[in-house]
Amino acid sequence: MRNQYIFYSKILSQQPDTAHEIHDVLCANAAANLGYDSVLVYPEPKRGSLNTLSLFSPFQVRQPDKDFIEFYDVQDKLKLASLPMPWPIDCIGGKFTASSTIISRYYLPFQLLRHTKIVHTRDWNFVQAAVKNRIPTIYERHYFQKEKIPTGVAESPFFQIAITQSEIIRQSLIEQGFPPEKVVWLHNGFEQSFLLRQPQEAAAWRNELLGNASQPLVVYSGALYPFKGVDVLIDAAKELPQVQFVVTGGKEEQVKAYQQIAKDKQVENIKFLGWVLPRQRLVSLFQAADILVHPHCSGKSANFTNPVKFFQYMASGTPIVITEIPPLMLFKEMPLAAVWCEPDNPIKLAQALKQAIEIYPRRIEGYTNNIELAKPFSWENRIDKILSYVDESFRPQLIASVKN
């Protein structure tokens, strides 16, 4: 029976700084948690194997292993299927030996089609191949659309919906040929694990990071790029020497670079932890913090970003200092335990952090308003909302319903 909800990701590297990969995994994981037969499909990272026989039976569904679970913080209902890429795929030049060609012209119609009820992907080539094979398709587009969209794809009944993360991106898709009724923008989500209180683990974090000191703990988690506001955060930390700052995330070389920047600026109260594993340890780290900080810079990227960490921050119940960037302004009127500040200004950021520390003392149980306001933004609720835009006849059945 064709009932599998196929999530296709172009790459899964299990390497730090892989926000889009994490997005793909958590969407698929949420669908599985809701009870759909969700399978995350991706090309096998290894290229050049001589085992060409694997081409004839490539769709082998399996459970995630321990490393995968710890890296992405997924549950055991999700299933994986990595598509083999034996020699000469991607090993010699040419269109017909490219992995994208093999996947769209062979794997999809001859191996996946008989299992697939619906496809959900960020890969445009896979979208076109799915529509051509009359598979209902959900397309995620998180960046500006620069090329015109073929009318036959955009207007096909099998192209169900395009999901973006902001109105400005939605408009770019419409301008390039997507029917307005087929494009919606939705916020990202958070993992259910962030709702679980972990007071003992949080206390262990505070002991590790603060020792016997009674100073406040401010945590930032996310990618380490200048536009994310990491440089601004370092400068703000210099203004608040009595506060301990902790930064998680980033590639090893980025961590080292920012450690050097902090050293050069003589900022001694900021620690860079790198990628935290198991990933679920972020839950207790967020609960350990006095304040969580979101120091995004202004500019083009600030107009369409939809940061996953913002919703994780909310779900943790820890007070937040939030930079005023367009996609988050909808939340400014909500009764969050939060202080807002303008972007690009380390002095203003330091003032906002000082204010937040003063008016929102740390609560082991978290601030209820933040937790309750976060709940509609779980990944599971996001999948439910996406499927509400899909024609009912195209939606996959819940596994429990199928068994009944």
Secondary structure, 3 states (H helix, E strand, C coil): CCCEEEEECCCCCCCCCCHHHHHHHHHHHHHHHHCECEEEEEECCCCCCCCHHHHHCCCCCECCCHHHHHHHCCCCCCEEEEECCCCCCCCCCCHHHCHHHHHHHHHHHHHHHHHEEEEEECCHHHHHHHHHCCCCEEEECCCCCCCCCCHHHHCCCCEEEEEECCHHHHHHHHHCCCCHHHEEECCCCECHHHHCCCHHHHHHHHHHHHCCCCCCEEEEECCCCHHHCHHHHHHHHHHCCCCEEEEECCCHHHHHHHHHHHHHCCCCCEEEEECCCCCCHHHHHHHHCCEEEECCCCCHHHHHCCCHHHHHHHHHCCCEEEECCHHHHHHCCCCCCEEEECCCCHHHHHHHHHHHHHHCCCCCCCCHHHHHHHHHHEHHHHHHHHHHCCCHHHCCCEHHHHHC
